[in-house]
Amino acid sequence: MCEQQFLVFKTVAESKNITLAAKKLHMSQPSISLQIQNLEDHYGARLLDRTNKGVTLTRAGQVFYDNVCKILDMLHEAREQVNALGEDKRSEVYLGATLTIGEYVLPHLLAYLYRVRPDIDFKVKIANTEVISQDVLEKNIHIGFIEGPIPPNRDLKIESFWQDELVVVIPYHHPWAERDSISLAELPQERMIVREVGSGTRKVMELALEEQGFDPSLLNITMELGSTQAIKQVVSAGLGMTVLSALTVRRECDQRVFKALRIQDAPVYRPLNILTHAQTAQTKDERYLIDLVHNRKLLSEVISMDYCAMDGLGAVSGWTSVKKADRVVRGAGSGDSSGAIPG
């Protein structure tokens, strides 16, 4: 049996739908069905039960699926090890990150790695938590950095690497700017600028406030905007205050554009997480990056130091290729977002 047939079977089993699997693999449905039929004929067992609603694994199919996953992981690891032996072979690490991390953490991290590990090329995709999680599952990216929670999945390993504090952000000329904190009870006293309903940033804010016993409906919301940057512009103009990640306003606070006030009743935090495939071993270069991110002291220094200004790296978006050899950073756009990691 060839690796392609194993991959087709695994994708169908996980999608539970031949049409979805065909789209993911960029294959026709008849080709998918033929490969599944060839597998069943070869092993002399029915691997999938087919219904109008989709497909499910039979008992034999579940056993076969578990072993196929192991085989594909072993083949992936074998390729990584063989590639590492090649002369002048540069390592590639595919990363995915949600927006806040992609804008305010990853550029500093990549600029630092640009200096200390010039032998690694990083390719970065910025997307929401759901997309990044799916890409890790499908092994389109090696390491994901996410802000939001994800449903439990035995094939995903999630590790917290940073506790991101949510702070109340006001203009530096605001009467409260002489203070360092604010109570939850004071929040309704000022106009509040927030993200639109349904955005991940707003959900995180509302959930965090609810966990502290505060009803978000009590906020005096006067404006809803579609981006964090737009909110920052409106707040700096003195049209209200907002609740944002401390990471997103660090520079403006240093420049005395904003003042960040901690919530004094109980500081509100949200975890920033590393997401990896639980059934796949990391390469030494992937492990290097994970260990670096877990080093809180070093990561704090990396974020505080303006490596981006030193090396000309800014926020990344879409697929971005960070090339160390020729000192070039280029965006590849969103068209490549569905491509799997090259073997």
C-alpha positions in Angstrom: 0.0 0.0 0.0 1.3 3.5 -0.8 1.4 6.4 1.6 -1.2 8.3 -0.5 -3.8 5.6 0.1 -3.2 5.8 3.9 -3.5 9.6 3.8 -6.8 9.3 1.8 -8.2 6.8 4.3 -7.2 8.9 7.3 -8.7 12.1 5.8 -12.0 10.4 5.1 -12.1 8.8 8.5 -11.5 12.2 10.2 -13.8 14.2 7.9 -16.6 11.5 8.1 -17.6 12.6 4.7 -16.1 11.7 1.3 -17.0 15.1 -0.3 -15.2 17.0 2.5 -12.2 14.7 2.2 -12.1 15.2 -1.6 -12.0 19.0 -1.1 -9.3 18.8 1.5 -7.1 16.6 -0.7 -8.0 18.3 -4.0 -9.1 15.0 -5.4 -12.4 13.9 -7.1 -14.9 11.9 -5.1 -14.7 8.9 -7.5 -10.9 8.8 -6.9 -11.4 8.8 -3.1 -14.0 6.1 -3.3 -11.8 3.9 -5.5 -8.8 4.2 -3.2 -11.0 3.3 -0.2 -12.4 0.3 -2.1 -8.8 -0.8 -3.0 -7.8 -0.7 0.6 -10.9 -2.8 1.7 -10.2 -5.3 -1.1 -6.5 -5.6 -0.2 -7.2 -6.2 3.6 -10.4 -8.2 3.0 -12.5 -6.2 5.5 -15.0 -3.4 5.3 -13.4 -0.3 6.9 -16.2 2.2 6.5 -19.9 2.2 6.9 -21.5 4.4 4.4 -24.8 6.2 5.0 -26.7 9.2 3.5 -25.2 11.3 6.3 -21.6 10.3 5.7 -19.2 7.6 6.7 -18.2 6.0 10.0 -15.4 3.6 10.9 -16.3 0.0 11.4 -14.5 -2.0 14.2 -11.9 -3.1 11.6 -11.7 0.5 10.3 -11.0 1.9 13.8 -8.1 -0.6 14.2 -6.8 0.2 10.8 -7.1 4.0 11.4 -5.1 3.8 14.6 -2.3 2.0 12.8 -2.4 4.2 9.8 -1.9 7.3 12.0 1.2 5.6 13.5 2.6 4.7 10.1 2.1 8.2 8.7 3.7 9.7 11.7 6.7 7.4 11.4 7.0 8.3 7.7 6.9 12.0 8.5 9.6 11.6 11.2 11.7 9.5 8.8 11.5 12.3 6.2 12.5 14.9 8.8 15.5 12.9 9.9 16.7 12.1 6.4 16.2 15.7 5.4 18.3 16.8 8.4 21.2 14.7 7.1 21.4 16.5 3.8 24.3 18.9 3.3 23.4 22.6 3.4 19.7 21.5 4.0 17.9 24.4 5.7 15.3 23.6 8.2 11.7 24.9 7.7 9.3 25.3 10.5 5.7 26.1 9.7 3.9 28.3 12.3 0.3 29.4 12.8 -0.8 32.2 15.1 -4.0 34.1 15.9 -4.2 37.8 15.3 -3.0 39.3 18.7 -0.1 36.9 18.9 0.7 37.4 15.2 0.8 41.2 15.6 2.3 41.7 19.0 4.4 38.6 19.9 5.5 36.8 16.8 7.3 39.7 15.1 9.5 40.1 18.1 10.1 36.4 18.5 10.9 36.0 14.8 13.3 38.9 14.8 15.1 37.4 17.8 15.3 34.0 16.1 16.5 35.8 12.9 19.6 36.6 14.9 20.2 33.5 17.0 19.1 30.8 14.6 19.9 31.9 11.0 19.8 28.2 9.9 16.0 28.0 10.2 13.4 29.3 7.8 10.0 30.1 9.4 6.8 30.2 7.5 3.9 31.9 9.3 0.2 31.8 8.8 -2.2 34.2 10.6 -5.8 33.0 11.1 -8.4 32.5 13.8 -8.2 29.8 16.5 -10.4 27.4 14.6 -8.3 27.5 11.4 -5.0 27.2 13.3 -6.3 24.2 15.2 -7.5 22.5 12.1 -4.1 23.1 10.4 -2.3 21.6 13.3 -4.6 18.5 13.1 -4.0 18.2 9.4 -0.2 18.8 9.8 -0.2 21.9 7.6 1.6 23.7 10.4 4.0 22.3 13.0 3.3 24.8 15.9 0.2 26.9 16.5 0.0 29.9 18.8 -3.6 30.6 19.9 -5.5 32.9 22.3 -8.9 31.2 22.5 -10.1 27.9 24.0 -10.5 24.9 21.8 -12.7 21.7 22.2 -10.8 18.7 23.7 -9.1 16.6 21.1 -6.9 13.6 21.7 -4.7 14.6 18.7 -4.0 18.1 20.0 -1.6 19.0 22.7 -2.2 22.5 24.3 0.3 24.2 26.6 0.0 27.6 28.2 3.1 29.8 27.7 1.9 33.3 28.7 -0.8 34.8 31.0 -2.0 37.9 29.1 -3.6 40.5 31.3 -6.7 42.4 30.1 -6.4 46.0 31.1 -8.7 49.1 30.9 -7.1 51.5 28.3 -7.7 55.2 28.5 -6.1 58.2 26.8 -3.0 59.5 28.6 -4.7 62.9 29.1 -7.8 61.3 30.8 -8.5 62.4 34.4 -8.0 58.8 35.6 -4.5 58.7 34.0 -2.9 59.4 37.4 -4.3 56.1 38.7 -2.9 52.6 38.3 -6.1 50.6 38.7 -9.9 50.8 38.4 -12.7 48.8 40.0 -15.3 46.8 38.1 -18.0 49.0 39.5 -16.5 52.1 37.8 -16.5 50.6 34.3 -20.1 51.7 33.5 -19.2 55.4 34.3 -17.3 55.9 31.0 -18.1 55.4 27.4 -16.8 52.0 26.2 -15.4 51.2 22.8 -15.4 47.5 21.9 -15.1 45.0 19.1 -18.2 43.9 17.2 -20.5 41.2 18.5 -19.1 37.8 17.7 -15.5 38.7 17.5 -13.0 36.6 19.5 -11.6 39.6 21.3 -15.0 40.7 22.5 -15.9 37.1 23.6 -12.7 36.9 25.6 -13.4 40.3 27.3 -17.0 39.4 28.2 -16.1 36.0 29.5 -13.3 37.4 31.6 -15.6 40.0 33.1 -18.3 37.4 33.8 -15.8 35.2 35.6 -15.2 38.2 38.0 -18.9 38.5 38.6 -19.5 41.5 36.3 -22.3 41.6 33.8 -21.0 42.9 30.5 -24.4 44.3 29.6 -23.9 47.0 32.2 -21.1 48.5 30.1 -21.9 51.9 28.5 -21.0 50.7 25.0 -21.2 53.7 22.6 -19.2 52.3 19.6 -18.4 48.9 18.1 -15.5 48.6 15.7 -14.1 45.9 13.5 -10.5 45.9 14.5 -8.3 46.5 17.6 -6.3 49.2 15.6 -9.5 51.1 14.9 -10.4 51.0 18.6 -7.0 52.3 19.6 -7.4 55.2 17.2 -10.8 56.2 18.7 -9.6 55.9 22.3 -6.6 58.0 21.6 -8.9 60.7 20.2 -10.6 60.8 23.6 -13.9 59.3 22.6 -14.0 56.6 25.2 -12.1 53.8 26.9 -11.7 50.1 26.1 -10.6 46.8 27.5 -7.6 45.2 25.6 -4.7 42.9 26.0 -1.8 44.5 27.8 0.4 43.3 24.9 -1.5 45.2 22.3 -1.0 48.6 24.0 2.5 48.2 25.4 4.2 50.5 22.9 1.5 53.3 23.1 1.8 53.2 26.9 5.5 53.6 26.7 4.9 56.6 24.3 2.4 58.1 26.7 -0.5 57.8 24.2 -2.4 55.5 26.5 -2.6 54.7 30.2 -3.4 51.0 31.1 -5.3 50.5 34.3 -5.4 47.2 36.0 -8.7 45.9 37.3 -8.2 46.2 41.0 -10.9 43.7 42.2 -9.1 40.9 40.6 -6.7 41.2 37.7 -8.2 39.5 34.6 -5.9 37.2 32.6 -6.3 34.9 29.6 -3.8 32.2 28.6 -1.9 32.3 25.4 -1.2 28.7 24.3 1.0 26.6 22.1 -0.8 24.0 20.1 1.0 20.9 18.6 -0.1 17.6 17.2 -0.1 15.1 20.1 0.8 12.1 18.0 3.8 13.7 16.2 7.2 14.1 17.7 8.8 17.5 17.3 12.1 18.0 15.4 15.0 19.6 17.4 14.3 22.9 15.7 10.6 22.9 16.6 11.5 21.9 20.2 14.0 24.8 20.3 11.2 27.2 19.5 8.8 25.6 22.0 11.5 25.7 24.8 12.2 29.3 24.0 8.6 30.3 24.3 8.3 28.5 27.6 11.3 30.5 29.0 9.2 33.3 30.5 12.1 35.5 31.4 13.7 35.3 28.0 10.4 35.7 26.2 9.7 38.9 28.3 13.0 40.3 27.2 12.4 39.4 23.6 9.0 41.1 23.6 10.4 44.2 25.4 13.5 44.5 23.1 12.6 46.2 19.8 14.2 43.5 17.6 11.6 44.3 14.9 12.9 47.8 14.5 16.5 46.5 14.4 15.7 44.0 11.6 12.7 45.6 9.8 10.2 43.0 10.8 6.6 44.1 11.4 3.3 42.4 12.0 2.9 39.4 9.7 -0.2 38.3 7.9 -1.3 35.5 5.6 1.6 33.1 4.8 4.9 34.9 5.5 8.2 33.4 4.7 11.0 34.5 7.0 14.2 33.8 5.1 17.4 34.0 7.1 20.0 33.4 4.4 19.2 36.5 2.2 17.7 38.6 5.0 14.3 38.9 3.2 10.9 38.8 4.7 8.1 38.4 2.2 4.3 37.8 2.4 3.0 35.0 0.2 -0.6 36.0 0.6 -3.5 33.8 1.5 -3.5 31.7 -1.6 -1.1 29.2 -0.1 -3.0 28.7 3.1 -4.2 25.2 2.3 -0.9 23.7 1.3 0.5 20.9 3.5 4.0 20.9 4.8 6.4 19.7 2.2 7.8 16.3 2.9 
